[in-house]
Amino acid sequence: MTGVEILPGGINEVVRLGDTVRRPTGPWSPNVHALLRHLEAEGFTGAPRVVAEPADGFEYLSYLPGDVSNYPATPAAASRTALTTAATLLRAYHDATAGFAGSAPRDGWQVPARHPVEVICHADYAPHNCVLTGAEVTGMFDFDFAHPGPRRWDVAYAVYRWVPLTAPTNADGFGTTTEQATRLGLFCDAYGLDAPTRATLIPEVAARLHALVSLMRTGAEAGNKAFASHLAEGHHRQYLTDADYVLAERRTLERHLA
């Protein structure tokens, strides 16, 4: 291996060692590694492979080449190509996990399983956890919050981040409500989202953001320094504002979902 690089983004120090990435492990890592091995067996190429699991507090995964956007989104990550390819990649991931989800353990994940269990939710499917080749989303990483759950729960957070469904006061967002509605329809079409899920997607986005804030507060109380820092910086207030926004603008945002 050649080259050592500390990769940007995330809440943990992630180091690239040539073609391998070293990340801290947690109690949930065995479940995540089983998931990644299942994806490899299924032929899903958009996730890293488990290279090694030494008992040194780290995991070693294959490196996914490409560009990663932070916030505000890069022009490539904000493009319609990124939007639709993010949706198709998420659908392919969900389909690849459906068989694993049925027999996967319900305990041992960092986030509790959510019913009905249909897939393994990535739970943080956003530009900062995906790689792009040009404007096309070609890979996803950071499965620390993965857990069994329904497709709609994962899609709700994905559209929040990729559309994005953000209030005008959110500096990380872009687009008018009407433009967001168009992009929301494009994402759902590219994913192939069914009509019943589309009908309840906006309330699901709001519920997903409230659940995120609850997770942050619970984690901070348990000593999670990253969540404590996010709360101190007011991230939770923006999530709650965005949740109120999508509910207030539901009629407009649903314009292209029928």
N, C-alpha and C positions, 0 to 999 in steps of 0.2 A: 504494500500500500504506500502511496506517495501523497503528500499534501495533508496538512492539518488545518482545519478551519472551524471556527465557532460559528454556527449557523444562526442567523437572526430570527427573531420572533419567538413566540411561545413563552412559557413561564419557567421552563427548566433550561439549564445549559445543555445544549445539544452540540456535539462535536462531530465534524466529518473527518474521517481518517481514510483518505483515498476514496474507495468505492463503498465504504462502510460508515454507518452513522452510529455513534454511541450516545445512548440516552439513559437517564436514571430509571430504575424500575420501581414498582410499587406492589402491594399485595394483589392488585388486579392483573399484573403482567402475565401470569400463567394462562389466564383466560384469553387475553389479547393475543398471546403467541399461538394458542390453539386456533384462534380465528384467522390469523395471518397464514398459518399452515394450511388451513382449509381453503382459503382464497387461492393459494398457490396450487393446490391440488385441483381446484376448479378451473384453473387457467386464467384467473383474473390477474391482469398485469398492471393494474393501476394502484397497487399497494406494495409497500416494501416487504421483503422476505426476511425471515429470521435467520441470521447468520450464526449467532452464538448466544448462549445464555450462561456465561460464567458466573460464579458466585461472588461477584465483586460489586454488586449493587447497580450494575449497568446491564442494558441489553444492547446487542449489536445487530443492526438491521442493514439491509442493502440501501444504498443511496439512490433516490429518484432524481434524475437530472431534470432540470427545467428552472423556470423563474417562479418566484413566490412574491405575491403582492401583500403589502401591509395596508395601512389606512392613512389617508384616503387611497382608494383603489387606483392602481396604475391604469393607463389607457387600455392596455391589453385585458386586464381583469374586469374592466368596466364594459367591455365590448359585448355585443350580442353573441358573437361566436363563443366567448367564454361562458356567457349565461347558458346557452343551449347545450354546449358540450359538458358543462358542469352537471346539468340535469341528466344527460344521457349516461354520464359516468356514475352518478349516484344510483340511477336505475339499474345499471349493470352490477354495481356493488350489492345493492339490495337483493337482486335476483340470485347472485352468487352466494349470499349468506342465508337464504331462506331454508335450505336443507339443514344447515348447521344450527339454525336458531331453534328448531324443534327439539333437539337433544342437548343443546348447550345448557350449562348450569345456570340456575337463576340467581345464585349467590356468588360472591367473589369478584364482582365488578365494582369499579369505583362509584358508579351510579346505579341505583337499584333497578332491576328489571321492571318494565312497564307493560301492562297488558292492554290489549291482546298481543301476544308475542307473534310477530310475523317475520321479522328480520333481525339482524343485529344492527342497531342504530349506530352510526358513527358518532353522533351527538355533538360534533363541533365542525360540521362540514361547511367550511368558509374559505374565502380566498387565502387567508393566512395559513391554512392547512392543506393547500393544494399546490401542485406544480403545473405550470403552463409551458407549452412549447409553442412559441409565438403567442397567438391568442386562444389556442385550444387547450382546454383542461385535460391533462393526460395522466394525472396521478393524485393520490390523496395520502396523507400521513397523519401522525399523532392520533392514535386510537385509544388514548388513555381514558376517555370518557365513554367508550363504546359499551353498549349494554343491550340485552334483548328488549324488543319493543315493537310497536306498530310503525309501518312505513310513514304514516301521516305525521308522526312526531318528529321524525328526521327531516321530512320534506318541509315542515313548518319552519324549522330553524334554517334550513338551506335557503329558502326563499327570502327569509329575513335578511340573510347576509348577502345573497347574490343579486337580488332584484335591485337595490336593497329596499326593504320596507321600513324606511326610517323617516322620522318626523323632520320638518325643515330645520329644527334646532340642532339636529345631529350633524356635526361637522364631517363625520365619516361617510355620510350618505350623499346621494345625488339624485336628480330627476324630480320633476313635478309629480303630483299624485297621479295624474293622467298617464305620464310616462312610466311610472312604476306599475300601473295597471297593465299596460301593454307588455312590459317585461315579465310580469307575473304570469300572464297568459302564455308567453313564449316558453317560460321554464316548465310550466305544467304540461304544455303540449309535448315538449321534448322528452319529459319524463314519462309521459303516457299516463298521467294521473286520472283515476276514475272519477266519474261524476259525483258520487256521494262524498268523496273526500274533498273535492273542489268546493262543494256546498258549505263545508264547515272549516275550510282552511284558514280563513282570517281569524275566527275565534281561537283556532288552534295555535296560530302564531302568537296571539296575546297570552294564551295559557303557557306556551313554551317560554316566553320571556319572563313571566312571573315565576315559573319553576327555576329558571336560571338564577334569578335574584335570590330565591330561597336557598338554592345550592350554595351560592356565594356566602350568604349569611351563616349558614350552618357550617360551612368549611372554615370561615374566619373564626367562628366561636371555638372550633376544634383545633385551632392553631395554624391553619393554612395561611402562610404569609402572603402568598400571591393574591388570594381572595381578599384578605384584609387590606392589602394595598389598593386593589380595585375599588373596594368600598370607600376607602379614604379619598380616592380620586373622583368619586361620584359616578362610577360607571353604572351602578344600579339605578340611579335616578334617570339616566338616559334610556335604559332598557324599559323602565316603567312608563316613561313618556312615549316611547315608541309603541308600547302596547296600547296605550290610550289612543294614540294616533291611528293605528290600523283599525281599531273598532269604530272610531269616529268617522273614518273615511271608507268604511266597509263597502258601501254601495258603489263608490267609484272604483275601488280596487277590484271588485268582483266583475267589472264590466266585461272582461274578456275571458271569464272562467266558465261560462255556460257551455 
